[in-house]
Amino acid sequence: MIATADLAADTDADSPGCILPPRPYPGLRPFAASEWPVFFGRERMTDEVLARLIRHRMLFVHGDSGCGKSSLLRAGVFARLTQGAPGQRWRTAAALPGTTPLWNLAKAFADLTGEADDDGCVLAWRRALNAGIHAADALRPRFAGTDNAPCCLLIDQFEELFEHARSQGPEEAILLTRVLIGLHEQPIPGLHLAMTMRSEYLGACARFEGFAEMVNAVQYLLPRIEHEDMIRAICEPALLYDGTVSRELAERMIADVGGSQDQLPLIQHGLMRLYQRTERDPAGRWRLGVTDFPAAGGLAGLLSAHADEVMAQVQAVAGTPPRLVEDLFRALSEINAEGHAIRRRQRLDQLALMSGTSVDRMRKAIDAFRADGVSFLGPHGEHALSDGAAVDVGHEALLRCWQALADPRDGWLIREFRNSLVWRALLVQADSFERNPDNVLAPATTDERERWLKRRNPAWAERYGGGWDRVQALIAASIHARDQARANEAEALRRSARAGLMRRALTITGMLVVALITALLYAFSEIQESRIQHASVDATRSRNIELENLITSLRTRNESLGAELAATLNALEEAKAAVVHQTGSTVDTRGWTAQITTAQNKLQQPAATPAPIASSSLAPRLYVHIAEEGQRTNARALERMLEQLRIGERTLVVPGIELVKEFPSQAQLRCFSPPECERLAPVVLAEINRQLASPQVELRDLSNRYGKTATRDGHLELWFPVGPIQLRIP
């Protein structure tokens, strides 16, 4: 938007008297034209710029951000022009390109001729600008009706025109540069044009035909202020307010900023803050010395602390959203292609939309940051802001020095930059999703982006290319896919748990059956041996009777055990049917059934043909337990290696791998009976550690705890803790 209202007030006073500003130092913002009485140290620059402007009728003043371009034109050149002799005073106006460069220039022309309040006249000026390079012919008649007083128009922050061309298209920028070229080639009598621009945008001038040649002819690079002139700019304003600033303090301030591009705004802001805090004697005199210099953080730290204070005041107001200030300054700043922090002017109502708050609440927050003596935001002044008022950062030094904004790792600027990358990535994913609905976000990414989007809105998204509805469709589809996948996973876990319980139940039942068969065979063997011993004794009648009684008792016992075996077999068949019903899988119980049938047949053999029974015909077994699912692949590889191990005439059997919830802190091979801990376990342990690179497995003897009957013969257990299982590579 145009910024002529404050300039008009600054330059409207025709009285020759000098009216001092409210304070000797304006702070972070540029000097206004009315503050020329405290504008010291740049008199030579003012003379040179004024001479060139009058000679060439057009001047491009450029330099780094913070070097004082706007202050020089406003408080230096404009003040000189408006203080001429009666009848020779100039009319001045200023404009910013903003979001409507040609309309803002038309309003500035209307302000020069006193027609700013007439919308029809402003429209006529705007139509004249449509002539482009021939605009001088269209503008000249409109100046002919004035009092012929010389005019000077300032287009401040001209680099905004290039940002407008980048974001809104080049049409207005092309037309405006053609107007300026035409005014340079065919100047209008009495009209002088001054432009200020950051030097890093000089290269952008070559993008427009003929514009670089014009800039080369009328450019002025603002030189660095001399050291003694800087001392004068610091010390002399205080003398007008019954105060003094010591040279030592001035030297300390200059050394602190070290000639950086923020030298002038930081010094002016620091002096303003120290002036506000200093005590005055009864006569109203005051003094600032080197002891008043801020020890913590210097001038940049003083600015950052001041901004933190204002933010705390805003946040202390009841009902203020906790991140309102952060959202406000993130919307008013950005990082350009060169990696520099720059200002980004926005309308008040648009700021409220982007931050998700009301216009009134946003207006109160902005008023706190643009208040007199603060000036972190503009427009400066005490006038109320309309809903459509343009809001801007007072000076880019704030973007570089306020830690909340500028921290390179977690500052608001870098956060906003990262958020822009996230949004653009979502737009790319939305394109992929629209081509193929299966291309949704991963569940973990969906969780993160769903939370992230809660602080965003369509107005914010427009800053980075829009597409809010497209991204919302992607997120909705991703949430549905995520929830469905998790439901399927939960159902699979429930099925797996039920199947696991049934498998464990069948395993326990099978072990009980095997143990029962072993006990029966052992008892039968003892009875047969007893019969053989009795047969060798004299076959007396009494002994024969005892033997017959024993045989009768054995038959009775065999019948009872046979009934138990039959009941067990029936239970096994019922368990098998339950597993098939619950899991849809089958369980092979033919081995167990065959063993039970064999036992029943042996029990029915006649006592006259006993046969010796071996203590155990089962191969040694190693049960593997893992602590996490990621260990299963290498555990299976180890299982295949261990199944090649032969112990005597038998091969080691590894029935399977089980994921457990409770596990030891170190890898262990557990044995449960003294003979196996002494002979079998060391052989298996040696083979395990030979195959494993890590972890190292230790032997754990549990025979004292469990005893002989706690497990079957040849029973070993391998337990792994949390951590990788690594095999040796041959």
Secondary structure as the mmCIF struct_conf table of DSSP 4:
data_model
#
loop_
_struct_conf.conf_type_id
_struct_conf.id
_struct_conf.beg_label_comp_id
_struct_conf.beg_label_asym_id
_struct_conf.beg_label_seq_id
_struct_conf.end_label_comp_id
_struct_conf.end_label_asym_id
_struct_conf.end_label_seq_id
HELX_RH_AL_P HELX_RH_AL_P1 ALA A 5 THR A 11
BEND BEND1 PRO A 16 GLY A 17
BEND BEND2 PRO A 22 PRO A 24
BEND BEND3 LEU A 28 ARG A 29
HELX_LH_PP_P HELX_LH_PP_P1 PRO A 30 ALA A 32
HELX_RH_3T_P HELX_RH_3T_P1 ALA A 33 VAL A 38
BEND BEND4 GLY A 41 GLY A 41
HELX_RH_AL_P HELX_RH_AL_P2 GLU A 43 HIS A 56
BEND BEND5 ARG A 57 ARG A 57
STRN STRN1 MET A 58 GLY A 63
TURN_TY1_P TURN_TY1_P1 SER A 65 GLY A 66
BEND BEND6 CYS A 67 GLY A 68
HELX_RH_AL_P HELX_RH_AL_P3 LYS A 69 SER A 71
HELX_RH_PI_P HELX_RH_PI_P1 LEU A 72 PHE A 78
HELX_RH_AL_P HELX_RH_AL_P4 ALA A 79 THR A 82
TURN_TY1_P TURN_TY1_P2 GLN A 83 GLN A 83
BEND BEND7 GLY A 84 ALA A 85
TURN_TY1_P TURN_TY1_P3 PRO A 86 GLY A 87
HELX_LH_PP_P HELX_LH_PP_P2 ARG A 89 TRP A 90
STRN STRN2 ARG A 91 ALA A 95
TURN_TY1_P TURN_TY1_P4 GLY A 98 THR A 99
HELX_RH_AL_P HELX_RH_AL_P5 PRO A 101 LEU A 112
TURN_TY1_P TURN_TY1_P5 THR A 113 GLY A 114
TURN_TY1_P TURN_TY1_P6 ALA A 116 ASP A 117
HELX_RH_AL_P HELX_RH_AL_P6 ASP A 119 LEU A 129
TURN_TY1_P TURN_TY1_P7 ASN A 130 ALA A 131
HELX_RH_3T_P HELX_RH_3T_P2 GLY A 132 HIS A 134
HELX_RH_AL_P HELX_RH_AL_P7 ALA A 135 ALA A 144
TURN_TY1_P TURN_TY1_P8 GLY A 145 GLY A 145
BEND BEND8 THR A 146 THR A 146
STRN STRN3 CYS A 151 ILE A 155
BEND BEND9 GLN A 157 GLN A 157
TURN_TY1_P TURN_TY1_P9 PHE A 158 GLU A 159
HELX_RH_AL_P HELX_RH_AL_P8 GLU A 160 GLN A 168
BEND BEND10 PRO A 170 PRO A 170
HELX_RH_AL_P HELX_RH_AL_P9 GLU A 171 GLU A 185
BEND BEND11 GLN A 186 GLN A 186
HELX_LH_PP_P HELX_LH_PP_P3 PRO A 187 ILE A 188
TURN_TY1_P TURN_TY1_P10 PRO A 189 GLY A 190
STRN STRN4 LEU A 191 ARG A 198
HELX_RH_3T_P HELX_RH_3T_P3 SER A 199 ARG A 207
BEND BEND12 PHE A 208 PHE A 208
TURN_TY1_P TURN_TY1_P11 GLU A 209 GLY A 210
HELX_RH_AL_P HELX_RH_AL_P10 PHE A 211 VAL A 218
STRN STRN5 GLN A 219 LEU A 221
HELX_LH_PP_P HELX_LH_PP_P4 LEU A 222 GLU A 226
HELX_RH_AL_P HELX_RH_AL_P11 HIS A 227 LEU A 239
TURN_TY1_P TURN_TY1_P12 LEU A 240 ASP A 242
STRN STRN6 GLY A 243 VAL A 245
HELX_RH_AL_P HELX_RH_AL_P12 ARG A 247 VAL A 257
TURN_TY1_P TURN_TY1_P13 GLY A 258 GLY A 259
TURN_TY1_P TURN_TY1_P14 GLN A 261 ASP A 262
HELX_RH_AL_P HELX_RH_AL_P13 GLN A 263 ARG A 277
TURN_TY1_P TURN_TY1_P15 PRO A 282 ALA A 283
BEND BEND13 GLY A 284 GLY A 284
STRN STRN7 TRP A 286 LEU A 288
HELX_RH_3T_P HELX_RH_3T_P4 VAL A 290 ASP A 292
BEND BEND14 PHE A 293 PHE A 293
TURN_TY1_P TURN_TY1_P16 ALA A 295 GLY A 297
HELX_RH_AL_P HELX_RH_AL_P14 GLY A 298 ALA A 316
BEND BEND15 VAL A 317 VAL A 317
TURN_TY1_P TURN_TY1_P17 ALA A 318 GLY A 319
TURN_TY1_P TURN_TY1_P18 PRO A 322 ARG A 323
HELX_RH_AL_P HELX_RH_AL_P15 LEU A 324 ALA A 331
TURN_TY1_P TURN_TY1_P19 LEU A 332 LEU A 332
STRN STRN8 SER A 333 ILE A 335
TURN_TY1_P TURN_TY1_P20 ALA A 337 GLU A 338
BEND BEND16 GLY A 339 GLY A 339
STRN STRN9 ALA A 341 ARG A 343
STRN STRN10 GLN A 346 ARG A 347
HELX_RH_AL_P HELX_RH_AL_P16 LEU A 348 SER A 355
TURN_TY1_P TURN_TY1_P21 GLY A 356 GLY A 356
BEND BEND17 THR A 357 THR A 357
HELX_RH_AL_P HELX_RH_AL_P17 VAL A 359 PHE A 369
BEND BEND18 ARG A 370 ALA A 371
TURN_TY1_P TURN_TY1_P22 ASP A 372 VAL A 374
BEND BEND19 PHE A 376 PHE A 376
STRN STRN11 LEU A 377 GLY A 378
BEND BEND20 PRO A 379 PRO A 379
BEND BEND21 GLY A 381 HIS A 383
HELX_LH_PP_P HELX_LH_PP_P5 ALA A 384 SER A 386
TURN_TY1_P TURN_TY1_P23 ASP A 387 GLY A 388
STRN STRN12 ALA A 390 VAL A 393
BEND BEND22 GLY A 394 GLY A 394
HELX_RH_AL_P HELX_RH_AL_P18 GLU A 396 CYS A 401
HELX_RH_AL_P HELX_RH_AL_P19 GLN A 403 ALA A 406
TURN_TY1_P TURN_TY1_P24 PRO A 408 ASP A 410
HELX_RH_AL_P HELX_RH_AL_P20 TRP A 412 ARG A 435
TURN_TY1_P TURN_TY1_P25 PRO A 437 ASP A 438
HELX_LH_PP_P HELX_LH_PP_P6 VAL A 440 ALA A 442
HELX_RH_AL_P HELX_RH_AL_P21 PRO A 443 TRP A 452
HELX_RH_3T_P HELX_RH_3T_P5 LEU A 453 ARG A 455
HELX_RH_AL_P HELX_RH_AL_P22 PRO A 458 GLU A 462
TURN_TY1_P TURN_TY1_P26 ARG A 463 GLY A 465
HELX_RH_AL_P HELX_RH_AL_P23 TRP A 468 ALA A 535
TURN_TY1_P TURN_TY1_P27 SER A 536 SER A 536
BEND BEND23 VAL A 537 VAL A 537
HELX_RH_AL_P HELX_RH_AL_P24 ARG A 541 THR A 583
BEND BEND24 GLY A 584 GLY A 584
HELX_RH_AL_P HELX_RH_AL_P25 ARG A 590 LEU A 603
TURN_TY1_P TURN_TY1_P28 GLN A 604 GLN A 604
BEND BEND25 GLN A 605 GLN A 605
TURN_TY1_P TURN_TY1_P29 ALA A 607 ALA A 608
BEND BEND26 THR A 609 THR A 609
BEND BEND27 SER A 615 SER A 615
HELX_LH_PP_P HELX_LH_PP_P7 LEU A 618 PRO A 620
STRN STRN13 ARG A 621 ILE A 626
BEND BEND28 ALA A 627 GLU A 628
HELX_RH_3T_P HELX_RH_3T_P6 GLU A 629 GLN A 631
HELX_RH_AL_P HELX_RH_AL_P26 ARG A 632 LEU A 642
TURN_TY1_P TURN_TY1_P30 GLU A 643 GLN A 644
STRN STRN14 ARG A 646 ILE A 647
TURN_TY1_P TURN_TY1_P31 GLY A 648 GLU A 649
STRN STRN15 ARG A 650 THR A 651
STRN STRN16 VAL A 653 VAL A 653
STRN STRN17 ILE A 657 LEU A 659
BEND BEND29 LYS A 661 LYS A 661
BEND BEND30 SER A 665 GLN A 666
STRN STRN18 GLN A 668 CYS A 671
BEND BEND31 SER A 673 SER A 673
HELX_RH_AL_P HELX_RH_AL_P27 PRO A 674 PRO A 675
HELX_RH_PI_P HELX_RH_PI_P2 GLU A 676 LEU A 680
HELX_RH_AL_P HELX_RH_AL_P28 ALA A 681 GLN A 691
STRN STRN19 LEU A 692 SER A 694
BEND BEND32 PRO A 695 PRO A 695
HELX_LH_PP_P HELX_LH_PP_P8 GLN A 696 VAL A 697
STRN STRN20 GLU A 698 ASP A 701
HELX_RH_AL_P HELX_RH_AL_P29 SER A 703 TYR A 706
HELX_RH_3T_P HELX_RH_3T_P7 LYS A 708 ALA A 710
BEND BEND33 THR A 711 THR A 711
TURN_TY1_P TURN_TY1_P32 ASP A 713 GLY A 714
STRN STRN21 HIS A 715 TRP A 719
BEND BEND34 VAL A 722 GLY A 723
STRN STRN22 GLN A 726 LEU A 727
HELX_LH_PP_P HELX_LH_PP_P9 ARG A 728 ILE A 729
#
